[in-house]
Amino acid sequence: MRESILKTKSYDFALRIISVYKSISSNYKEYTLSKQLLRSGTSIGANIREAEFAQSNKDFISKMSIALKEANETDYWISLLKDSNYIDSETSKTLIFANNELIKMLVSTINTMKSKA
């Protein structure tokens, strides 16, 4: 159940990241920082999806840990884009909130799997 919610939330988050990327690239013609956000923000869900077919608990934990690292990196890019005025404060707040939700769920999932190992 938890992974299904995580999968759905990470997919929805990726769609929001794509929307922000499209807005930044079309409105500001900024492609470097926004592309980094696009890569890390969509990678979270991709790694969660990879974990679905993990070959072992260790592999599952590894994929989820990579997703967690990508979420942490995404937080950095959101903050940087906000502080450089490419995204507004409200957009950054909603993205950071959703990203922090993913981070909490990933940490919980990883800790649960580690306790089973």
N, C-alpha and C positions, 0 to 999 in steps of 0.2 A: 504493500500500500504506500509506504513512504517513498519508495523509489518512483512509483507512478506519479505521485504529486510532484516530486522533484523533477521528473522528466517533463511534465506539463509546464511547471513554472519556469524551467530553464528554456524551454521552447518559446514561451510567451516573452520571456526576457530577451531572447535573441531577436525576436521580431521587433521589439522596441529599440534595440541597439541598431538594427538595420535601418529603421526609420530615422533615428538620430543621425546616423552616418549619412544617409541620403540628404537630409536637411543641411548638415554642415557642408558637405561637398558641393551641393548646388547653391547654397546661399553665400558661402564664404570662399568657395574654391580652395578649401583646405583639405588636403588628402593624406598627409603624413600622420598626424596625430589621430585623426578620425579613423584611418585605416587600422591603426593599432587597437583602437577601441572595438572596431568591427571584428578583428581577428580574435581578441581575447574574449569579448562578450559572447560571440557565437561558439567559441571553443568549449565553453562551460557545458552546454547541452550536448555537444558532439562527444565529449568524453564521458558524460553520463550515459549516453546511448551506447558507447563502446563497452562500458562496464556491464551492460545487460547480458552480454555474451562472454563475460570473463571466463577464463579457463580454470580459475581457482579463486579462493578467497583472497589470496595475496594479489592476484592480478586485478580483482575487483577493487581492492583497497588502493592499489596503485593508480587505476584509472580515476577513481573518485578523488584521490589526492591531487592528481593533475588538474581535474576540474576545479578543485579548491584553489590551487595556485593561479589558475586562469581568472577565477573570481576576484582574487586579491589584486591581480594585475589590472583587471577591469576597473576596480575601485580607484586605482591610481590614475588611469586615463580619464575617468569621469571627473575627478577632482582637477586634473590639469586642464581639461577642456573648459570646465566652469571658471577656473581662476584666470584663464586666458580669454574669457568672454566669448567662447564659441558656443557654449550652451548656457541657458539662463539658470538661475538659482532653483526655480521650481522643477525644471527638468532634471537637474542634477539630484535634487532631493528625492524625487520619485525613483530615479535609477539607483541611487545609493540604497534606498530603502529595500527595493526589490533584490538588489545584489546581496545586501546583508542578510536577507531572508534565505537566499540560496546558500550563502556561506554557513549560516547556522544549521541548515538542513544537511549540508555536506559534512560538517564537523560531526554532527550527531550520527549520521550514517557510518562514517569512517570509524568513530569510537565504538559503535555497536558491533561492527564487523571485527574490529581488533579484539574486543572482549570475547568474541566467539572463537578466536584463533588460539 
